[in-house]
Amino acid sequence: MVEVTKDYRDILRDKSINAVVIATPVTTHKELAEEAMLLGKHVFVEKPLSFSTEEAESMVYTAEKLGKKLAVGHVFQFAPAVRKIKDLIKKKTIGKVLHITSTRINLGPPETEVDVIWDLGPHDFSIILYLLGEAPWKVNSVRNNYPFGAFNSPASKNKKSLTNNAHIDLNFKSGVSAHIHLGWLSSNKVRLMQIFGSEGTLVYDEMLALDGKLKLYGLGIDNRIKSKDGDTGALAYQSGEITMIPLEQHEPLRMECQEFINAIIEDKKLINDGQIGLDVVKLLETSSESFNRN
């Protein structure tokens, strides 16, 4: 039998409970998480970690000070394709990573308190930070708001000032760059990421079936390089060998929950810890600030 309560403090006061999951509005995350940690609980917080960098820093500090695990619900870090990409990058299958592009678009929600960056951005930010193992040193964003789709509905009249289309550029000290397109303008749902390397390209399409989500493109053939003026009739280029990458079959959410439990039992570091949650919140804020500063 599952016990239920209308007062969350009943859970926090229960000494038989070692860990809690917080899936509430983001503006309540800091207060609930820190109260839980102060009462001896490990905490799993749904993404994003908080609504400001200052709050996120406080949560991370509290977890470190009290020796509690703080996990953030960046579930795509546990997606089969993302885990495989991480492995292939580590093995240098595509050589040195040069650039990443990501497109995440769909129709916007009819009612929302946050813009498209805060709604969709946490996924792409957490994936890219996880793949590269570093945070960017420079962020530029261009944002627009268009009267389109769900934002024309009567229920959304008070939301028309929210940004519903954004382009974000990231630059990393390693030399890698990234471009992210987030949008609420299209009924054609797109979840596409491409990782370009010196020795090939990985294409990850989350909308495809598991056996087709991840492809490896070889360098390709291009005889235009160092060609002579008389060779124009024979010049051509084509893609290299295309390989379908097999992926392990597992449920990302189940693996994410198991990771949280194992980290508590074995006292090991989480891959979706408070630090990556903090870095994602910093990117969300910085993207907004970049736009506001034009």
Secondary structure as UniProt FT lines:
FT   HELIX           8..13
FT   TURN            15..16
FT   STRAND          19..22
FT   HELIX           26..28
FT   HELIX           29..38
FT   TURN            39..40
FT   STRAND          42..46
FT   HELIX           53..66
FT   STRAND          70..73
FT   HELIX           75..78
FT   HELIX           80..90
FT   TURN            91..94
FT   STRAND          97..107
FT   HELIX           116..132
FT   STRAND          138..144
FT   HELIX           149..152
FT   HELIX           154..159
FT   TURN            160..161
FT   STRAND          165..171
FT   TURN            173..174
FT   STRAND          177..183
FT   STRAND          185..197
FT   TURN            198..199
FT   STRAND          200..205
FT   TURN            206..207
FT   HELIX           210..212
FT   STRAND          214..217
FT   STRAND          221..222
FT   TURN            223..226
FT   HELIX           229..234
FT   STRAND          237..238
FT   STRAND          242..244
FT   HELIX           252..266
FT   TURN            271..272
FT   HELIX           274..292
//
